[in-house]
């Protein structure tokens, strides 16, 4: 909202070409491979820890790699990609070098993961896998904002939600498929059916990113932008200073959104760590990692996680229309409350089909989590700083996850009675609190793609808010 006496700044309006829906989907196909990798992490990594002998209350700390690598890597990659333009060769582009390097790392780590024989090896590979995932994923958010005009940003981010659901669904269903092909396996160590699931993930990670980067060229910078990129300072110290400046300049509504992220991502981390144990206890009466019941529960968890991700990619584009009608903040709040109902009921469901019904609420919430807040965020920040602010958004994701990994082991053991069913219900309650916090956020209006002078051609004058 404009106010009298506000400072006047010059800006440019940049025109970006409209893309067809098939082009938007092809551009986002690489997100499928990245999310396939995340799907394997969500469902298969914690069972691997338990197959190798880790105790249940150790699981949060063993997952420390995700939040720490996200906290350290994503903001720096975001700021670095804002200032990068590789002019020649296969890595030509601004975001493309990071997609490719990250995807190659993901493919290597996923291929190696089933061959570990000790917990420390699995932990080390998870650190490398998370670093690679973060390198590829963070610039992808900025790539959408770079490439699409404002009117299509909603479709772009919801396309990412679609491929998030599809990638994680296939990753999860692959566990049951290969368990059916190879059988339950031995009573100690990593079962044989785990190997092909990870190898398939390795292929998907690199192949889909290659298709996206080869089919969707980045918008070339103008001569003025290119000169500014060449003249810009580099080095870790400069990027850290840029991140610090961006945090200081962060809009107040984005700060409010951080409270929502605190509760929703703490909750999601709980769910991913304990859902297999909850299914095992509630359906098979055991949490013994070497029992047949637990192996069946891991495969059933793949079906459950696959089901909620099927819901995710079915409802993702419908959320765009709802966000226009009801407002993005209301859509996100209602979606989170759907997850609350589903997760509180989930441990009480005595059969796999009923658990699949209960998890529908989480699928709706996950579609919103992966798309709707970004529709609001890109209206809050200048487009020349999309990369660094997307990195900061990911800090808002990983800091709650870091807090969860450091605190929830003691909570699980001392307050929740070492009971994975209680952990899942606690996650549902926290998602409900996140929905309430969302009502505090004031949704920004839809605006044209305005950037500071020097990043485009046509200059206009605006008044600051």
C-alpha positions in Angstrom: 0.0 0.0 0.0 1.4 3.4 -1.0 1.8 6.2 1.6 2.3 9.9 1.1 5.9 11.0 1.7 7.3 7.6 1.0 10.7 7.5 -0.7 10.7 7.4 -4.5 12.7 4.7 -6.3 13.2 3.9 -9.9 12.5 0.5 -11.2 12.1 -1.4 -14.4 9.3 -3.7 -15.6 10.7 -6.8 -17.2 8.7 -8.7 -19.7 9.0 -12.5 -19.5 7.6 -14.8 -22.2 4.4 -16.7 -21.3 5.1 -20.4 -21.2 2.6 -23.2 -22.1 1.6 -25.7 -19.5 3.6 -28.5 -21.1 6.7 -26.2 -21.0 6.1 -25.4 -17.4 5.8 -29.1 -16.6 9.0 -29.9 -18.6 10.8 -27.1 -16.8 9.9 -28.7 -13.5 10.6 -32.3 -14.4 14.0 -32.1 -12.7 12.1 -31.5 -9.5 10.7 -35.0 -9.8 14.2 -36.5 -9.6 15.2 -34.4 -6.7 12.0 -35.3 -4.8 12.4 -39.0 -5.7 15.7 -38.7 -3.7 13.9 -37.0 -0.8 11.3 -39.7 -0.9 13.9 -42.3 -0.4 15.3 -40.3 2.5 11.9 -39.9 4.1 10.9 -43.5 4.0 14.0 -45.7 3.7 16.9 -44.0 5.6 15.5 -44.4 9.1 14.7 -48.1 8.5 18.2 -48.5 7.3 19.5 -47.0 10.6 17.3 -49.5 12.5 18.4 -52.4 10.3 22.0 -51.4 11.2 21.2 -51.4 15.0 20.4 -47.7 15.9 18.0 -47.2 18.8 14.7 -45.3 18.2 15.5 -42.3 20.4 18.7 -41.8 18.4 16.8 -41.3 15.1 16.5 -37.5 15.4 20.2 -37.0 15.9 21.1 -39.4 13.1 19.0 -37.1 10.9 21.0 -34.0 11.8 22.5 -33.9 8.2 19.3 -32.5 6.7 18.9 -29.3 8.7 22.6 -28.6 9.1 23.4 -28.9 5.4 20.3 -27.0 4.5 21.2 -24.2 6.9 24.8 -23.9 5.7 24.4 -24.7 2.0 21.1 -23.4 0.8 21.5 -19.6 1.5 25.1 -19.6 0.1 24.0 -21.5 -3.0 21.1 -19.0 -3.4 23.2 -15.9 -3.1 25.9 -17.5 -5.3 23.4 -18.5 -8.0 22.1 -14.9 -8.1 25.6 -13.7 -9.1 26.5 -16.5 -11.5 26.4 -16.7 -15.2 28.5 -19.4 -16.9 28.8 -18.2 -20.5 29.9 -21.4 -22.3 29.8 -25.1 -22.2 27.4 -27.7 -20.8 27.1 -25.8 -17.5 26.0 -22.6 -19.3 23.5 -20.5 -17.3 22.8 -19.0 -13.8 21.0 -21.8 -12.0 21.9 -24.7 -14.3 25.4 -25.4 -12.9 23.9 -26.0 -9.5 21.2 -28.3 -10.8 23.7 -30.4 -12.5 26.3 -30.6 -9.8 23.6 -31.4 -7.2 22.0 -34.1 -9.4 25.3 -35.8 -10.0 26.0 -35.9 -6.3 22.5 -37.3 -5.6 22.9 -40.0 -8.1 26.2 -41.2 -6.7 25.1 -41.2 -3.1 21.8 -43.0 -3.8 23.7 -45.7 -5.7 26.1 -46.2 -2.8 23.6 -46.1 0.1 22.5 -49.8 0.2 26.1 -51.0 0.4 26.8 -49.5 3.8 27.4 -51.9 6.7 27.6 -49.6 9.7 25.5 -46.7 11.1 28.4 -44.2 10.7 28.7 -45.0 7.0 25.0 -44.4 6.5 25.3 -41.1 8.4 28.2 -40.0 6.3 26.4 -40.8 3.1 23.3 -39.0 4.3 25.4 -35.8 4.9 26.7 -36.0 1.3 23.2 -36.8 -0.1 21.6 -33.9 1.7 24.3 -31.5 0.6 23.7 -32.6 -3.1 19.9 -32.4 -2.7 20.2 -28.9 -1.3 22.6 -27.8 -4.0 20.1 -28.9 -6.7 16.8 -27.9 -5.1 17.4 -24.3 -3.8 18.2 -22.7 -7.2 15.1 -24.5 -8.6 12.8 -22.3 -6.6 14.6 -19.2 -7.9 14.6 -20.7 -11.5 10.8 -20.6 -11.5 10.8 -17.0 -10.4 13.5 -16.1 -13.0 11.7 -17.8 -15.9 7.9 -17.2 -15.4 5.9 -13.9 -15.5 4.0 -13.0 -12.3 0.7 -14.4 -13.7 2.2 -17.9 -14.0 4.2 -18.1 -10.8 1.4 -19.9 -9.0 1.3 -22.6 -11.8 5.1 -22.8 -11.6 5.3 -23.5 -7.9 2.3 -25.8 -7.9 3.9 -27.7 -10.7 6.7 -28.3 -8.3 4.2 -29.5 -5.8 2.9 -31.9 -8.5 6.3 -33.4 -9.1 7.0 -33.5 -5.4 4.0 -35.7 -5.0 4.8 -37.8 -8.0 8.5 -38.3 -7.2 8.0 -39.1 -3.6 5.1 -41.4 -4.5 7.1 -43.5 -6.9 10.0 -43.6 -4.5 7.8 -45.0 -1.7 5.9 -47.5 -3.9 9.2 -48.8 -5.2 9.9 -50.2 -1.7 6.8 -52.4 -1.7 7.3 -53.4 -5.4 10.9 -54.5 -4.9 10.0 -56.2 -1.6 7.4 -58.2 -3.5 10.0 -59.1 -6.1 12.9 -60.0 -3.8 11.1 -61.1 -0.6 11.6 -60.0 3.0 15.3 -60.9 3.1 17.7 -61.7 6.0 17.1 -61.1 9.7 20.2 -58.9 10.0 21.7 -56.2 7.9 20.1 -54.4 4.9 17.5 -56.5 3.0 18.1 -57.2 -0.7 14.9 -55.4 -1.7 16.5 -52.1 -0.6 19.2 -52.2 -3.3 17.1 -51.8 -6.5 15.0 -49.1 -4.9 18.0 -46.9 -4.3 19.6 -47.7 -7.7 16.3 -46.6 -9.4 16.4 -43.4 -7.4 19.9 -42.8 -8.6 18.9 -43.0 -12.3 15.8 -40.8 -11.8 17.8 -38.1 -10.0 20.2 -37.5 -12.8 18.0 -38.3 -15.8 15.1 -35.9 -15.0 17.4 -33.0 -14.2 19.2 -33.5 -17.5 15.9 -33.4 -19.4 14.9 -30.2 -17.7 18.1 -28.3 -18.2 18.5 -29.4 -21.8 14.9 -28.5 -22.8 14.4 -25.2 -20.9 17.0 -22.5 -21.5 17.5 -19.8 -18.9 16.7 -16.2 -19.9 20.0 -14.5 -20.9 21.0 -11.5 -18.9 21.2 -8.1 -20.7 24.6 -6.6 -21.4 24.1 -4.3 -18.3 23.2 -7.3 -16.1 26.2 -9.3 -17.4 28.5 -6.4 -16.6 27.1 -6.2 -13.1 27.6 -9.9 -12.6 31.2 -9.7 -13.7 31.8 -6.7 -11.4 30.1 -8.2 -8.4 32.2 -9.3 -5.5 32.5 -13.0 -4.6 33.8 -15.1 -1.8 32.0 -16.7 1.2 32.4 -13.5 3.3 30.5 -11.4 0.7 27.7 -14.0 0.4 27.4 -14.2 4.2 27.1 -10.4 4.3 24.5 -10.5 1.6 22.5 -13.0 3.5 22.8 -10.9 6.6 21.6 -7.8 4.8 18.7 -9.7 3.3 17.6 -10.9 6.7 17.8 -7.4 8.1 15.6 -6.2 5.1 13.2 -9.1 5.4 9.6 -7.9 5.1 7.6 -8.2 8.4 5.0 -10.7 6.8 7.9 -13.0 5.9 9.0 -12.9 9.5 5.5 -13.9 10.6 5.6 -16.7 8.1 8.8 -18.0 9.9 6.6 -18.8 13.0 4.3 -21.0 10.7 7.4 -22.7 9.4 8.7 -23.4 12.9 5.7 -25.6 13.8 5.0 -27.2 10.4 8.6 -28.3 9.7 9.2 -29.5 13.3 6.1 -31.6 12.8 7.0 -33.0 9.4 10.4 -34.1 10.7 8.7 -36.0 13.5 6.4 -37.7 11.0 9.2 -38.9 8.7 11.3 -40.2 11.5 8.6 -42.2 13.3 5.9 -43.2 10.8 7.5 -46.6 10.1 7.7 -47.4 13.8 4.1 -46.2 14.3 2.8 -48.5 11.5 4.8 -51.4 12.8 3.5 -51.0 16.3 -0.1 -50.3 15.5 -0.5 -53.0 12.7 2.0 -55.7 13.8 2.5 -55.1 17.5 6.3 -54.8 17.3 9.1 -52.3 16.7 11.9 -54.9 16.4 13.8 -53.9 13.3 14.7 -57.5 12.5 11.2 -58.9 12.7 9.1 -59.7 9.6 6.4 -57.4 10.9 8.8 -54.4 10.8 9.9 -55.1 7.3 6.3 -55.4 6.2 5.6 -52.1 8.0 8.4 -50.4 6.1 6.8 -51.4 2.8 3.4 -50.4 4.1 4.8 -47.1 5.1 5.9 -46.7 1.5 2.3 -47.3 0.4 1.0 -44.8 3.0 3.6 -42.1 2.0 2.9 -42.9 -1.6 -0.8 -42.4 -0.9 -0.4 -39.0 0.7 1.8 -37.9 -2.2 -0.8 -39.1 -4.8 -3.2 -36.8 -3.0 -0.5 -34.1 -3.2 -0.2 -34.1 -7.0 -3.9 -34.6 -7.4 -4.9 -31.5 -5.5 -1.8 -29.3 -6.2 -3.3 -27.4 -9.2 -6.7 -27.1 -7.5 -5.1 -25.2 -4.7 -4.2 -22.4 -7.3 -7.9 -21.7 -7.9 -8.7 -21.9 -4.2 -5.8 -19.6 -3.4 -7.2 -17.0 -5.8 -10.7 -17.3 -4.3 -10.0 -17.7 -0.6 -6.5 -16.2 -0.4 -3.3 -18.1 -0.1 -3.1 -17.8 3.7 -6.5 -19.3 4.2 -5.8 -22.2 1.8 -2.6 -23.0 3.7 -4.2 -22.8 7.1 -7.1 -25.1 6.2 -4.7 -27.5 4.5 -2.6 -27.7 7.8 -5.8 -28.4 9.8 -6.7 -31.2 7.5 -3.3 -32.8 8.4 -4.0 -32.3 12.1 -7.2 -34.4 11.8 -5.5 -37.1 9.8 -2.4 -37.5 12.0 -4.4 -37.6 15.2 -6.5 -40.4 13.8 -3.7 -42.2 12.0 -2.3 -44.3 14.9 -5.9 -45.4 15.9 -6.6 -46.9 12.5 -6.3 -50.7 12.8 -5.8 -51.6 9.1 -3.7 -50.3 6.2 -6.6 -49.1 4.1 -7.9 -47.0 7.0 -4.5 -45.6 7.6 -4.4 -44.6 3.9 -7.7 -42.8 4.4 -6.4 -41.0 7.4 -3.3 -39.8 5.6 -5.3 -37.9 2.9 -5.2 -34.9 5.2 -1.4 -34.9 5.2 -1.4 -35.1 1.4 -3.5 -32.0 1.2 -1.2 -30.2 3.6 1.9 -31.3 1.8 0.6 -29.9 -1.5 0.1 -26.6 0.2 3.4 -26.6 2.1 5.4 -27.2 -1.1 3.6 -24.5 -3.2 1.2 -22.1 -1.6 3.6 -20.2 0.8 6.0 -19.5 -2.2 3.1 -17.8 -4.0 3.1 -15.3 -1.2 6.8 -15.0 -0.7 7.6 -14.0 -4.3 5.2 -11.1 -3.8 7.1 -10.0 -0.7 10.7 -9.7 -2.0 12.4 -8.0 -5.0 13.0 -10.3 -7.9 16.7 -9.4 -8.2 17.1 -11.1 -4.7 14.9 -14.2 -5.4 17.9 -16.5 -5.0 19.1 -15.2 -1.6 15.6 -15.0 -0.2 14.8 -18.5 -1.4 17.9 -19.6 0.6 16.5 -17.7 3.6 13.2 -19.5 3.2 15.0 -22.7 3.3 16.7 -21.6 6.5 13.2 -21.1 7.9 12.7 -24.8 7.0 15.9 -26.3 8.3 16.2 -24.4 11.6 13.0 -25.9 12.9 14.2 -29.3 11.7 17.5 -28.7 13.4 15.7 -27.8 16.7 13.7 -31.0 16.3 16.7 -33.3 15.8 18.4 -31.8 18.9 15.3 -31.8 21.2 12.8 -34.5 20.2 14.9 -37.6 21.2 14.5 -36.6 24.9 10.9 -35.6 24.4 10.1 -38.9 22.8 11.8 -40.9 25.5 10.7 -39.0 28.6 7.3 -37.3 27.6 5.9 -39.5 24.9 6.6 -42.9 26.6 8.9 -44.2 23.9 5.7 -44.6 21.8 5.8 -43.8 18.1 2.0 -43.5 18.0 2.2 -40.6 20.4 4.9 -39.0 18.2 2.7 -39.0 15.2 -0.2 -37.5 17.1 2.1 -34.8 18.5 3.1 -34.0 14.9 -0.6 -33.5 14.0 -1.1 -31.1 16.9 1.9 -29.0 15.9 0.6 -28.7 12.3 -2.7 -27.4 13.8 -0.8 -24.8 15.7 1.0 -23.8 12.4 -2.4 -23.3 10.8 -3.4 -20.9 13.6 -0.2 -19.0 13.2 -0.9 -18.6 9.5 -3.9 -16.4 10.3 -1.5 -13.8 11.7 0.2 -13.4 8.3 -1.2 -10.6 6.1 -1.3 -11.7 2.5 0.5 -9.4 0.1 -1.3 -8.2 -3.1 -0.5 -9.5 -6.6 2.0 -7.1 -8.2 3.8 -6.7 -11.5 7.3 -7.9 -11.9 9.2 -4.8 -10.6 13.0 -4.8 -10.3 15.5 -2.1 -9.5 17.1 -0.1 -12.3 20.0 -1.9 -14.0 18.3 -5.3 -14.3 16.2 -4.6 -17.4 15.2 -2.1 -20.0 12.0 -0.1 -19.3 12.2 2.3 -16.4 9.2 3.4 -14.3 8.9 5.3 -11.1 7.2 3.9 -8.0 6.7 5.0 -4.4 7.9 2.8 -1.6 5.3 1.2 0.8 
